[in-house]
Amino acid sequence: QRKDVNEFLVYGSPRQSTTSLPTGTTEFSLIIKYGDTTAANTFKATLNGINISASFSPTAGTTELVNISLQNGRNTLEFEMEGVRSDGKTAADKDRLVFIVR
């Protein structure tokens, strides 16, 4: 996707899309930055198919730390947020982060 769209949602932690964690890990501290032109009312987050959007406070141009509860095995965290591209058009950034608790 376009670079300006990819900047609607940026992660300080984790740095990669798949993260392996040691056995017994029950939580991950996610650092997320919301782009300057994003629309908070379009934010959506799901963890293993369950809506967890209320755990976040998406505000354009801010960064927050959110502790994500994890279970053993594969945990899939999906995000979607709309914003305005550099050409003035609206677009959506969709990301998927995977946490594997061994």
Buried (B, 14 or more C-beta within 10 A) or exposed (E): EEEBBEBBBBBEEBEEEEBEBEEEBEEBEBBBBBBEBBBBEBBBBBBEEEEBEEEBEBEBEBEBEBEBEBEEEEBEBBBBBBBBBEEEEEBBBBBEBBBBBE
